[in-house]
Amino acid sequence: MKGLLYGKLKMFIRKPWPFLITSVVSIMFAFFTSQSGANELSVPYTLESSGSATTEAIIGNLNENESIIFKERSRNDLEEEVSEGKTEMGILIGEDDYTIIASAETPNVPQVNQIVAKAYQKVMQQKNVEALASQKGIGSEDVKGWFDDSAENPAFTIDETAFRSDGDWVYDVKLQSLFGFSLFFVIYTIAYNVATIMSEKRLGIWDRMILSPVKKWEMYAANLIYSFILGYAQLLLIFLVFRYITDVNFYGNFGWVLLLLVPYVFTIVALSIFITGLVKKAQHFNAVIPIVAVSMAMLGGAYWPLEIVNSEVMIGISKVIPITYGMEILKGVTVNQLGTEEILYPVSILLLMGVLFLGLGLNFMEKRHI
């Protein structure tokens, strides 16, 4: 079996392009789809008191916010952008108050209003303390030092936690795209490598190998192990790129994500064997795999979250699709922060599917002498 695996490796080194192209396409799809839905809110502002220390301090506080980008514009440009619908709102920032100009009452308006009000409150608080301190002969630099020290060494801290009811769910567009397209494209990598069994049998390679000391189960095992390694390597490559280059947040469980890819890859290898055992020709296999892969991606929640699907029929069909449980595992260990017991259920379903597909597929292949 080692010789068979070595031969497969040599063939891969000679022609690595299908593997690399599929990996690059998967990365591109995952990256661009995640960026299209994860754009930060941009809010233009105009300083009505240009050069004022108060307004500059307010802008400094606003720029500390990570979820909203504040950009300075002239008064005319700001009003034009809002009126033409290029931006949801704009802010006129003065020393003592501010005005929000909005084309409609969108959900972002109260959020921005709260952020700006908090920035004003912080600056005004420091300004009032400086006024009181100056009456006692204390300089503004000393007061600023007090505020800096309190920010670096607060008297107490507040930990934020969130709770969700049973009907709530968390949506992370970057992880949804990464997990979905990775699990989708790896189907092609695994399936077309498993399908080489069919061509090798037709060419008589297996008949010649049976005459050698190599056993038939070793030939099957070598092909399956090679397909598994190649599929897992592709997922590993994609996830490493997003982890260390694009800096995607895996919620501290990147190691668990890599480990829990194993049952999904095993199930796809087994499913590919099952499909290979059903079809008669390589042309039939090439026609079936795209249909199966796209259908599973659509019904299994790879393209969009299953939580937004209302059809009971579609939800029922998704229960027999491996991608459903692959997505459930990966999102469960990251965004949903599920425990071990909750993760074991989809893992068990995938392993059960894999064993079932593998047994049926090998049985079909032997009976039909493919």
SELO-237512 format. One record per residue (C-alpha): residue number from 0; residue in three letters; x, y, z. Coordinates in nm, 2 decimals, padded with zeros to 4 digits. Each point is the difference from the previous one (the first is absolute). Layout:
BEGIN
<atom NUM,"ALA",<X,Y,Z>>;
...
// end
This chain:
BEGIN
<atom 0,"MET",<00.00,00.00,00.00>>;
<atom 1,"LYS",<00.29,00.23,00.07>>;
<atom 2,"GLY",<00.11,-00.04,-00.36>>;
<atom 3,"LEU",<-00.34,00.09,-00.13>>;
<atom 4,"LEU",<-00.01,00.31,00.22>>;
<atom 5,"TYR",<00.35,00.10,-00.12>>;
<atom 6,"GLY",<-00.11,-00.04,-00.36>>;
<atom 7,"LYS",<-00.31,00.22,00.06>>;
<atom 8,"LEU",<00.23,00.26,00.16>>;
<atom 9,"LYS",<00.23,00.00,-00.30>>;
<atom 10,"MET",<-00.30,00.05,-00.23>>;
<atom 11,"PHE",<-00.12,00.29,00.21>>;
<atom 12,"ILE",<00.34,00.17,-00.01>>;
<atom 13,"ARG",<00.00,-00.04,-00.38>>;
<atom 14,"LYS",<-00.35,00.15,-00.04>>;
<atom 15,"PRO",<-00.09,00.22,00.31>>;
<atom 16,"TRP",<-00.20,00.25,-00.20>>;
<atom 17,"PRO",<-00.35,-00.13,00.05>>;
<atom 18,"PHE",<00.06,00.00,00.38>>;
<atom 19,"LEU",<00.15,00.35,00.00>>;
<atom 20,"ILE",<-00.27,00.15,-00.23>>;
<atom 21,"THR",<-00.28,-00.14,00.21>>;
<atom 22,"SER",<00.16,00.14,00.32>>;
<atom 23,"VAL",<00.06,00.34,-00.15>>;
<atom 24,"VAL",<-00.36,00.02,-00.14>>;
<atom 25,"SER",<-00.13,-00.10,00.34>>;
<atom 26,"ILE",<00.20,00.27,00.18>>;
<atom 27,"MET",<-00.11,00.26,-00.25>>;
<atom 28,"PHE",<-00.37,-00.09,00.03>>;
<atom 29,"ALA",<00.02,00.00,00.38>>;
<atom 30,"PHE",<00.19,00.33,00.02>>;
<atom 31,"PHE",<-00.21,00.20,-00.24>>;
<atom 32,"THR",<-00.34,-00.12,00.12>>;
<atom 33,"SER",<00.10,00.07,00.36>>;
<atom 34,"GLN",<00.12,00.35,-00.09>>;
<atom 35,"SER",<-00.31,00.09,-00.18>>;
<atom 36,"GLY",<-00.21,-00.06,00.31>>;
<atom 37,"ALA",<00.24,00.13,00.26>>;
<atom 38,"ASN",<00.06,00.36,-00.10>>;
<atom 39,"GLU",<00.04,00.25,00.28>>;
<atom 40,"LEU",<-00.25,00.29,00.04>>;
<atom 41,"SER",<00.15,00.32,-00.13>>;
<atom 42,"VAL",<-00.13,00.33,00.14>>;
<atom 43,"PRO",<00.11,00.34,-00.13>>;
<atom 44,"TYR",<00.03,00.30,00.24>>;
<atom 45,"THR",<00.06,00.38,-00.02>>;
<atom 46,"LEU",<00.17,00.20,00.26>>;
<atom 47,"GLU",<-00.20,00.32,00.06>>;
<atom 48,"SER",<00.28,00.13,00.23>>;
<atom 49,"SER",<00.32,-00.08,-00.20>>;
<atom 50,"GLY",<00.32,-00.01,00.21>>;
<atom 51,"SER",<-00.18,-00.02,00.33>>;
<atom 52,"ALA",<00.16,-00.21,00.27>>;
<atom 53,"THR",<-00.34,-00.13,00.11>>;
<atom 54,"THR",<-00.11,-00.12,-00.34>>;
<atom 55,"GLU",<00.34,-00.16,-00.07>>;
<atom 56,"ALA",<-00.03,-00.19,00.33>>;
<atom 57,"ILE",<-00.35,-00.11,-00.10>>;
<atom 58,"ILE",<00.13,-00.12,-00.34>>;
<atom 59,"GLY",<00.28,-00.19,00.18>>;
<atom 60,"ASN",<-00.26,-00.18,00.21>>;
<atom 61,"LEU",<-00.21,-00.08,-00.30>>;
<atom 62,"ASN",<00.30,-00.15,-00.19>>;
<atom 63,"GLU",<00.05,-00.25,00.28>>;
<atom 64,"ASN",<-00.31,-00.17,-00.10>>;
<atom 65,"GLU",<00.08,-00.31,-00.21>>;
<atom 66,"SER",<-00.34,-00.07,-00.15>>;
<atom 67,"ILE",<-00.06,00.34,-00.17>>;
<atom 68,"ILE",<00.23,00.20,-00.21>>;
<atom 69,"PHE",<-00.03,00.38,00.04>>;
<atom 70,"LYS",<00.12,00.21,-00.30>>;
<atom 71,"GLU",<00.03,00.38,-00.02>>;
<atom 72,"ARG",<-00.19,00.17,-00.28>>;
<atom 73,"SER",<-00.09,00.36,-00.08>>;
<atom 74,"ARG",<-00.36,00.11,00.08>>;
<atom 75,"ASN",<-00.11,00.00,-00.36>>;
<atom 76,"ASP",<00.15,-00.34,-00.08>>;
<atom 77,"LEU",<-00.16,-00.15,00.31>>;
<atom 78,"GLU",<-00.34,00.13,-00.08>>;
<atom 79,"GLU",<00.03,-00.11,-00.36>>;
<atom 80,"GLU",<00.10,-00.36,00.10>>;
<atom 81,"VAL",<-00.29,-00.03,00.23>>;
<atom 82,"SER",<-00.25,00.15,-00.24>>;
<atom 83,"GLU",<00.11,-00.23,-00.28>>;
<atom 84,"GLY",<00.00,-00.31,00.22>>;
<atom 85,"LYS",<00.37,-00.06,-00.02>>;
<atom 86,"THR",<00.01,-00.02,00.38>>;
<atom 87,"GLU",<-00.26,-00.06,00.26>>;
<atom 88,"MET",<00.08,00.30,00.21>>;
<atom 89,"GLY",<00.24,00.28,00.08>>;
<atom 90,"ILE",<00.10,00.19,00.31>>;
<atom 91,"LEU",<00.05,00.37,00.06>>;
<atom 92,"ILE",<00.24,00.02,00.30>>;
<atom 93,"GLY",<00.01,00.32,00.21>>;
<atom 94,"GLU",<00.17,00.08,00.33>>;
<atom 95,"ASP",<-00.30,-00.05,00.22>>;
<atom 96,"ASP",<-00.24,-00.20,-00.21>>;
<atom 97,"TYR",<-00.04,-00.20,-00.32>>;
<atom 98,"THR",<-00.26,-00.06,-00.27>>;
<atom 99,"ILE",<-00.07,-00.32,-00.19>>;
<atom 100,"ILE",<-00.12,00.04,-00.36>>;
<atom 101,"ALA",<-00.17,-00.33,-00.12>>;
<atom 102,"SER",<-00.19,-00.08,-00.31>>;
<atom 103,"ALA",<-00.21,-00.26,00.19>>;
<atom 104,"GLU",<-00.03,-00.14,00.35>>;
<atom 105,"THR",<00.21,-00.31,-00.05>>;
<atom 106,"PRO",<00.11,-00.23,00.28>>;
<atom 107,"ASN",<00.35,00.15,-00.02>>;
<atom 108,"VAL",<-00.11,00.35,00.10>>;
<atom 109,"PRO",<-00.07,-00.07,00.37>>;
<atom 110,"GLN",<00.33,-00.20,00.02>>;
<atom 111,"VAL",<00.20,00.30,-00.15>>;
<atom 112,"ASN",<-00.19,00.24,00.22>>;
<atom 113,"GLN",<00.09,-00.20,00.31>>;
<atom 114,"ILE",<00.37,-00.01,-00.10>>;
<atom 115,"VAL",<00.02,00.37,-00.07>>;
<atom 116,"ALA",<-00.19,00.09,00.32>>;
<atom 117,"LYS",<00.24,-00.22,00.20>>;
<atom 118,"ALA",<00.30,00.18,-00.16>>;
<atom 119,"TYR",<-00.15,00.34,00.09>>;
<atom 120,"GLN",<-00.07,-00.11,00.35>>;
<atom 121,"LYS",<00.36,-00.12,00.05>>;
<atom 122,"VAL",<00.15,00.32,-00.13>>;
<atom 123,"MET",<-00.24,00.23,00.18>>;
<atom 124,"GLN",<00.07,-00.19,00.33>>;
<atom 125,"GLN",<00.37,00.06,-00.04>>;
<atom 126,"LYS",<-00.07,00.36,-00.09>>;
<atom 127,"ASN",<-00.21,00.06,00.31>>;
<atom 128,"VAL",<00.27,-00.16,00.22>>;
<atom 129,"GLU",<00.26,00.22,-00.15>>;
<atom 130,"ALA",<-00.21,00.31,00.07>>;
<atom 131,"LEU",<-00.05,-00.10,00.37>>;
<atom 132,"ALA",<00.37,-00.09,00.03>>;
<atom 133,"SER",<00.11,00.34,-00.14>>;
<atom 134,"GLN",<-00.19,00.18,00.28>>;
<atom 135,"LYS",<00.23,-00.18,00.24>>;
<atom 136,"GLY",<00.31,00.07,-00.19>>;
<atom 137,"ILE",<00.04,-00.35,-00.16>>;
<atom 138,"GLY",<00.11,00.01,-00.37>>;
<atom 139,"SER",<-00.18,-00.18,-00.28>>;
<atom 140,"GLU",<00.30,-00.23,-00.07>>;
<atom 141,"ASP",<-00.04,-00.14,00.35>>;
<atom 142,"VAL",<-00.36,-00.06,-00.06>>;
<atom 143,"LYS",<00.08,-00.17,-00.32>>;
<atom 144,"GLY",<00.24,-00.22,00.18>>;
<atom 145,"TRP",<-00.27,-00.10,00.24>>;
<atom 146,"PHE",<-00.22,-00.12,-00.28>>;
<atom 147,"ASP",<00.28,-00.18,-00.17>>;
<atom 148,"ASP",<00.09,-00.18,00.32>>;
<atom 149,"SER",<-00.36,-00.10,00.06>>;
<atom 150,"ALA",<-00.03,-00.14,-00.35>>;
<atom 151,"GLU",<00.31,-00.21,00.04>>;
<atom 152,"ASN",<-00.07,-00.11,00.36>>;
<atom 153,"PRO",<-00.38,00.01,00.05>>;
<atom 154,"ALA",<-00.13,-00.04,00.35>>;
<atom 155,"PHE",<-00.23,-00.28,-00.11>>;
<atom 156,"THR",<-00.07,-00.19,-00.32>>;
<atom 157,"ILE",<-00.32,-00.11,-00.17>>;
<atom 158,"ASP",<-00.03,-00.33,-00.18>>;
<atom 159,"GLU",<-00.26,-00.02,-00.27>>;
<atom 160,"THR",<-00.19,-00.33,-00.06>>;
<atom 161,"ALA",<-00.29,-00.07,-00.23>>;
<atom 162,"PHE",<-00.27,-00.26,00.02>>;
<atom 163,"ARG",<-00.22,-00.14,-00.28>>;
<atom 164,"SER",<-00.33,-00.17,00.01>>;
<atom 165,"ASP",<-00.06,-00.33,-00.18>>;
<atom 166,"GLY",<-00.12,00.18,-00.31>>;
<atom 167,"ASP",<00.30,00.23,-00.03>>;
<atom 168,"TRP",<00.30,-00.06,-00.22>>;
<atom 169,"VAL",<00.33,00.17,-00.07>>;
<atom 170,"TYR",<00.10,00.09,-00.36>>;
<atom 171,"ASP",<00.37,00.06,-00.08>>;
<atom 172,"VAL",<00.01,00.07,-00.37>>;
<atom 173,"LYS",<00.38,-00.07,-00.03>>;
<atom 174,"LEU",<-00.02,-00.34,00.16>>;
<atom 175,"GLN",<-00.32,-00.09,-00.18>>;
<atom 176,"SER",<00.17,00.07,-00.34>>;
<atom 177,"LEU",<00.33,-00.17,00.11>>;
<atom 178,"PHE",<-00.16,-00.31,00.13>>;
<atom 179,"GLY",<-00.26,-00.03,-00.28>>;
<atom 180,"PHE",<00.22,00.04,-00.30>>;
<atom 181,"SER",<00.28,-00.21,00.15>>;
<atom 182,"LEU",<-00.23,-00.29,00.07>>;
<atom 183,"PHE",<-00.15,00.04,-00.34>>;
<atom 184,"PHE",<00.31,00.01,-00.22>>;
<atom 185,"VAL",<00.18,-00.28,00.19>>;
<atom 186,"ILE",<-00.27,-00.24,-00.13>>;
<atom 187,"TYR",<00.14,00.04,-00.35>>;
<atom 188,"THR",<00.36,-00.06,00.12>>;
<atom 189,"ILE",<-00.10,-00.32,00.18>>;
<atom 190,"ALA",<-00.25,-00.13,-00.25>>;
<atom 191,"TYR",<00.22,00.02,-00.31>>;
<atom 192,"ASN",<00.29,-00.17,00.18>>;
<atom 193,"VAL",<-00.22,-00.28,00.12>>;
<atom 194,"ALA",<-00.13,-00.04,-00.35>>;
<atom 195,"THR",<00.34,-00.10,-00.12>>;
<atom 196,"ILE",<-00.09,-00.35,00.13>>;
<atom 197,"MET",<-00.25,-00.02,-00.28>>;
<atom 198,"SER",<00.25,00.09,-00.27>>;
<atom 199,"GLU",<00.28,-00.22,00.15>>;
<atom 200,"LYS",<-00.24,-00.30,-00.01>>;
<atom 201,"ARG",<-00.10,00.07,-00.36>>;
<atom 202,"LEU",<00.35,00.03,-00.11>>;
<atom 203,"GLY",<00.09,-00.34,00.15>>;
<atom 204,"ILE",<00.24,00.15,00.26>>;
<atom 205,"TRP",<-00.18,-00.18,00.28>>;
<atom 206,"ASP",<00.01,-00.33,-00.18>>;
<atom 207,"ARG",<00.38,00.02,-00.03>>;
<atom 208,"MET",<00.04,00.11,00.36>>;
<atom 209,"ILE",<-00.21,-00.29,00.13>>;
<atom 210,"LEU",<00.27,-00.23,-00.14>>;
<atom 211,"SER",<00.25,00.17,00.22>>;
<atom 212,"PRO",<00.03,-00.05,00.38>>;
<atom 213,"VAL",<-00.23,00.31,00.05>>;
<atom 214,"LYS",<-00.34,-00.09,00.14>>;
<atom 215,"LYS",<-00.32,00.14,-00.13>>;
<atom 216,"TRP",<-00.09,00.17,00.33>>;
<atom 217,"GLU",<00.34,00.17,00.00>>;
<atom 218,"MET",<-00.08,00.14,-00.35>>;
<atom 219,"TYR",<-00.33,00.14,00.13>>;
<atom 220,"ALA",<00.16,00.13,00.32>>;
<atom 221,"ALA",<00.28,00.17,-00.19>>;
<atom 222,"ASN",<-00.24,00.19,-00.23>>;
<atom 223,"LEU",<-00.23,00.10,00.29>>;
<atom 224,"ILE",<00.29,00.11,00.23>>;
<atom 225,"TYR",<00.15,00.20,-00.29>>;
<atom 226,"SER",<-00.34,00.17,-00.07>>;
<atom 227,"PHE",<-00.05,00.07,00.37>>;
<atom 228,"ILE",<00.35,00.16,00.04>>;
<atom 229,"LEU",<-00.04,00.21,-00.31>>;
<atom 230,"GLY",<-00.35,00.12,00.11>>;
<atom 231,"TYR",<00.12,00.08,00.35>>;
<atom 232,"ALA",<00.31,00.17,-00.13>>;
<atom 233,"GLN",<-00.21,00.23,-00.21>>;
<atom 234,"LEU",<-00.22,00.10,00.29>>;
<atom 235,"LEU",<00.30,00.05,00.22>>;
<atom 236,"LEU",<00.17,00.22,-00.26>>;
<atom 237,"ILE",<-00.32,00.22,-00.03>>;
<atom 238,"PHE",<-00.05,00.03,00.37>>;
<atom 239,"LEU",<00.36,00.09,00.07>>;
<atom 240,"VAL",<-00.02,00.28,-00.27>>;
<atom 241,"PHE",<-00.31,00.15,00.17>>;
<atom 242,"ARG",<00.14,-00.05,00.35>>;
<atom 243,"TYR",<00.35,00.16,-00.05>>;
<atom 244,"ILE",<-00.04,00.22,-00.31>>;
<atom 245,"THR",<-00.35,00.14,00.01>>;
<atom 246,"ASP",<-00.02,-00.03,00.38>>;
<atom 247,"VAL",<-00.35,-00.16,00.02>>;
<atom 248,"ASN",<-00.13,-00.04,00.35>>;
<atom 249,"PHE",<-00.04,-00.37,00.09>>;
<atom 250,"TYR",<-00.11,00.09,00.36>>;
<atom 251,"GLY",<00.31,-00.16,00.15>>;
<atom 252,"ASN",<-00.08,-00.35,-00.13>>;
<atom 253,"PHE",<00.21,-00.02,-00.31>>;
<atom 254,"GLY",<00.16,-00.33,00.11>>;
<atom 255,"TRP",<-00.34,-00.16,00.06>>;
<atom 256,"VAL",<-00.12,00.12,-00.34>>;
<atom 257,"LEU",<00.29,-00.18,-00.17>>;
<atom 258,"LEU",<-00.06,-00.32,00.20>>;
<atom 259,"LEU",<-00.38,00.00,-00.06>>;
<atom 260,"LEU",<00.06,00.01,-00.38>>;
<atom 261,"VAL",<00.10,-00.36,00.02>>;
<atom 262,"PRO",<-00.35,-00.16,00.02>>;
<atom 263,"TYR",<-00.13,00.22,-00.28>>;
<atom 264,"VAL",<00.29,-00.09,-00.24>>;
<atom 265,"PHE",<-00.04,-00.37,00.09>>;
<atom 266,"THR",<-00.38,00.02,-00.09>>;
<atom 267,"ILE",<00.07,00.17,-00.33>>;
<atom 268,"VAL",<00.25,-00.26,-00.09>>;
<atom 269,"ALA",<-00.25,-00.27,00.08>>;
<atom 270,"LEU",<-00.27,00.18,-00.20>>;
<atom 271,"SER",<00.23,00.02,-00.30>>;
<atom 272,"ILE",<00.05,-00.38,00.02>>;
<atom 273,"PHE",<-00.38,-00.04,00.02>>;
<atom 274,"ILE",<-00.06,00.21,-00.31>>;
<atom 275,"THR",<00.29,-00.18,-00.18>>;
<atom 276,"GLY",<-00.17,-00.33,00.07>>;
<atom 277,"LEU",<-00.33,00.12,-00.14>>;
<atom 278,"VAL",<00.11,00.14,-00.34>>;
<atom 279,"LYS",<00.12,-00.21,-00.29>>;
<atom 280,"LYS",<00.23,00.24,-00.18>>;
<atom 281,"ALA",<00.24,00.28,00.08>>;
<atom 282,"GLN",<-00.22,00.23,-00.22>>;
<atom 283,"HIS",<-00.29,-00.08,00.22>>;
<atom 284,"PHE",<00.20,00.08,00.31>>;
<atom 285,"ASN",<00.12,00.33,-00.14>>;
<atom 286,"ALA",<-00.36,00.10,-00.06>>;
<atom 287,"VAL",<-00.13,-00.12,00.34>>;
<atom 288,"ILE",<00.26,00.16,00.23>>;
<atom 289,"PRO",<-00.07,00.37,-00.08>>;
<atom 290,"ILE",<-00.38,-00.06,00.04>>;
<atom 291,"VAL",<00.06,-00.18,00.34>>;
<atom 292,"ALA",<00.25,00.26,00.12>>;
<atom 293,"VAL",<-00.20,00.31,-00.09>>;
<atom 294,"SER",<-00.33,-00.16,00.14>>;
<atom 295,"MET",<00.17,-00.09,00.33>>;
<atom 296,"ALA",<00.15,00.35,00.03>>;
<atom 297,"MET",<-00.34,00.17,-00.06>>;
<atom 298,"LEU",<-00.20,-00.23,00.22>>;
<atom 299,"GLY",<00.27,-00.05,00.27>>;
<atom 300,"GLY",<00.05,00.37,00.09>>;
<atom 301,"ALA",<00.33,00.06,-00.18>>;
<atom 302,"TYR",<-00.12,00.29,-00.21>>;
<atom 303,"TRP",<-00.23,00.15,00.27>>;
<atom 304,"PRO",<-00.09,-00.08,00.36>>;
<atom 305,"LEU",<-00.27,-00.26,00.05>>;
<atom 306,"GLU",<-00.14,00.22,00.28>>;
<atom 307,"ILE",<-00.16,00.22,-00.27>>;
<atom 308,"VAL",<-00.17,-00.29,-00.18>>;
<atom 309,"ASN",<-00.37,-00.03,00.09>>;
<atom 310,"SER",<-00.10,-00.30,-00.21>>;
<atom 311,"GLU",<-00.04,-00.31,00.22>>;
<atom 312,"VAL",<00.06,-00.22,-00.31>>;
<atom 313,"MET",<00.34,00.16,-00.07>>;
<atom 314,"ILE",<00.10,-00.03,00.37>>;
<atom 315,"GLY",<-00.10,-00.36,-00.01>>;
<atom 316,"ILE",<00.21,-00.07,-00.31>>;
<atom 317,"SER",<00.30,00.18,00.16>>;
<atom 318,"LYS",<00.00,-00.26,00.28>>;
<atom 319,"VAL",<00.14,-00.27,-00.24>>;
<atom 320,"ILE",<00.27,00.22,-00.15>>;
<atom 321,"PRO",<00.36,-00.01,00.13>>;
<atom 322,"ILE",<00.07,00.37,-00.05>>;
<atom 323,"THR",<-00.28,00.08,00.24>>;
<atom 324,"TYR",<00.18,-00.17,00.28>>;
<atom 325,"GLY",<00.34,00.13,-00.11>>;
<atom 326,"MET",<-00.13,00.36,00.03>>;
<atom 327,"GLU",<-00.17,-00.08,00.33>>;
<atom 328,"ILE",<00.33,-00.13,00.14>>;
<atom 329,"LEU",<00.21,00.29,-00.12>>;
<atom 330,"LYS",<-00.24,00.27,00.10>>;
<atom 331,"GLY",<-00.08,-00.18,00.32>>;
<atom 332,"VAL",<00.36,00.00,00.12>>;
<atom 333,"THR",<00.06,00.37,-00.11>>;
<atom 334,"VAL",<-00.29,00.25,00.00>>;
<atom 335,"ASN",<-00.24,-00.21,00.20>>;
<atom 336,"GLN",<00.25,-00.11,00.26>>;
<atom 337,"LEU",<-00.17,-00.34,00.05>>;
<atom 338,"GLY",<00.13,-00.25,00.25>>;
<atom 339,"THR",<00.15,-00.34,-00.07>>;
<atom 340,"GLU",<-00.33,-00.20,00.05>>;
<atom 341,"GLU",<-00.18,00.23,-00.25>>;
<atom 342,"ILE",<00.28,-00.04,-00.26>>;
<atom 343,"LEU",<00.01,-00.38,00.03>>;
<atom 344,"TYR",<-00.35,-00.04,-00.15>>;
<atom 345,"PRO",<00.08,00.14,-00.35>>;
<atom 346,"VAL",<00.34,-00.17,00.02>>;
<atom 347,"SER",<-00.17,-00.33,00.06>>;
<atom 348,"ILE",<-00.25,00.05,-00.28>>;
<atom 349,"LEU",<00.29,00.07,-00.24>>;
<atom 350,"LEU",<00.19,-00.31,00.11>>;
<atom 351,"LEU",<-00.32,-00.21,-00.04>>;
<atom 352,"MET",<-00.05,00.14,-00.35>>;
<atom 353,"GLY",<00.36,-00.07,-00.09>>;
<atom 354,"VAL",<-00.01,-00.36,00.11>>;
<atom 355,"LEU",<-00.33,-00.06,-00.18>>;
<atom 356,"PHE",<00.11,00.16,-00.33>>;
<atom 357,"LEU",<00.34,-00.18,00.02>>;
<atom 358,"GLY",<-00.16,-00.34,00.05>>;
<atom 359,"LEU",<-00.26,00.04,-00.27>>;
<atom 360,"GLY",<00.24,00.16,-00.25>>;
<atom 361,"LEU",<00.26,-00.28,00.04>>;
<atom 362,"ASN",<-00.27,-00.26,-00.03>>;
<atom 363,"PHE",<-00.14,00.15,-00.32>>;
<atom 364,"MET",<00.35,00.03,-00.15>>;
<atom 365,"GLU",<00.08,-00.37,00.06>>;
<atom 366,"LYS",<-00.34,-00.13,-00.11>>;
<atom 367,"ARG",<00.01,00.19,-00.33>>;
<atom 368,"HIS",<00.37,-00.06,-00.06>>;
<atom 369,"ILE",<00.06,00.36,-00.07>>;
// end
